Amino acid sequence: MIPFIDLQAQRKRLGQPLEDAILKVVRSGAYIMGPEIAEFERQLAAFGHAPYALSCGSGTEALVLPLMAWGIGPGDAVFCPSFTFAATAEAMPLVGASPVFVDIDPDTYNLDPESLQAAIEAVKREGKLTPRAVIAVDLFGGPADYPAIARVCAKHGLKLISDSAQGFGCTLDGKHPIHWAHVTTTSFFPAKPLGCYGDGGAVLCKDEKFHDLLVSLRVHGQAVKSDIEGKTFEHDAKYLNVRIGMNSRMDTIQAAVLLEKMKIFEDEIAARNRVADRYAAGLSDLVKTPTVQDGGVSVWAQYTIEVEGRDELGPHLREHGVPSAVYYPIPIHRQGVYSGYPTAPGGLPVTEAKAGQVISLPMHPYLSADDQDQIVAAIRAFVKKNR
Ligand SMILES: *Cc1c(COP(=O)(O)O)cnc(C)c1O
């Protein structure tokens, strides 16, 4: 079976230096907040063109932290797509707020600015919830339509988060999503384009005070610089807890792994784009291949096509030694625990249609041309047989 994502090929390329970096942390004893954490945050901010980056426990907590920092909670509405991983929407109930589900663009699968506009107006008209923020997702690695989404946010005074868990490193007109968003979040779950060897995440932001607040929230609301300025203490200020936070530290070992992976990340993004181009060349005459936002560069977390008879394609590919996956078979607003939250007026027809049509193919920077030929041939045989 061809691997769906080949993390071992990457590990072999990284070789001994990766293992040395891990062992160095083990031997140092600085398992929590060791020096690798600050160095990784510095490099991550530089890579993502953001003034500040804060590592944290996971991509889910990376979404929760800014919501907490803005004081978003009960009675507040945060708008997000339903065609995404559950964590995008889960962040809202975790702080007591309500997700409001918005439809997607039929080609990029990302937040539809018109559906967003309509959803915000509907929530305002109804008057039960206060619109506070929008979470746009760079689904499958491709950038959302940030200029249009940011315009809608500015018009309504809403904060904008780019959930770049799948799209970290993607650009639009050469700029990273943080150019338009107040905050970018990402996940280092191993299968993401930039993954570690466990759980991890990060929040990128532009404002020093906001970053300070995140630093505090990440470690139990501990007092930070601005909290203790001009004050004197009889005890260590470290044990002064001035707000309700949580524990969302990333392990030092994960930062050490990520520092090694950062060295090849740019090169891997280029390799992912070559793999995507080969798929498009082999398939675009027969199936709907992915569309990236105009001016955008995807990091290709997934390569997702649309094909008639989707449910039969998976088993057909498996017979030919090719794994596949459906992201996402059930939109979030159709899942029991999320079904009580509001949607854009008129519902989410595009989201619901796409859930029945999409299928994702093996995608990683080390996919060989031979393996790809085998995948393309199996899909072509299926489509031709089905016609
Ligand atoms: C993976 C993912 C997350 C959550 O990341 P974790 O690190 O698994 O908590 C959030 N949003 C999207 C779009 C994701 O794909």
The ligand as an SDF file (V2000), in Angstrom:
LIG
                    3D

 15 15  0  0  0  0  0  0  0  0999 V2000
   -5.9530   19.8240   13.0370 C   0  0  0  0  0  0  0  0  0  0  0  0
   -6.8000   21.0310   13.0300 C   0  0  0  0  0  0  0  0  0  0  0  0
   -7.0630   21.7630   14.2130 C   0  0  0  0  0  0  0  0  0  0  0  0
   -6.6910   21.2820   15.5940 C   0  0  0  0  0  0  0  0  0  0  0  0
   -5.3810   20.9980   15.8130 O   0  0  0  0  0  0  0  0  0  0  0  0
   -4.9530   20.0140   17.0200 P   0  0  0  0  0  0  0  0  0  0  0  0
   -3.4790   20.2980   17.1230 O   0  0  0  0  0  0  0  0  0  0  0  0
   -5.2510   18.6230   16.5660 O   0  0  0  0  0  0  0  0  0  0  0  0
   -5.6870   20.4220   18.2350 O   0  0  0  0  0  0  0  0  0  0  0  0
   -7.8010   22.9270   14.1050 C   0  0  0  0  0  0  0  0  0  0  0  0
   -8.2640   23.3610   12.9280 N   0  0  0  0  0  0  0  0  0  0  0  0
   -8.0550   22.6910   11.7790 C   0  0  0  0  0  0  0  0  0  0  0  0
   -8.5930   23.2300   10.4970 C   0  0  0  0  0  0  0  0  0  0  0  0
   -7.3340   21.4980   11.7920 C   0  0  0  0  0  0  0  0  0  0  0  0
   -7.1350   20.8210   10.6490 O   0  0  0  0  0  0  0  0  0  0  0  0
  1  2  1  0
  2  3  1  0
  2 14  2  0
  3  4  1  0
  3 10  2  0
  4  5  1  0
  5  6  1  0
  6  7  2  0
  6  8  1  0
  6  9  1  0
 10 11  1  0
 11 12  2  0
 12 13  1  0
 12 14  1  0
 14 15  1  0
M  END
$$$$
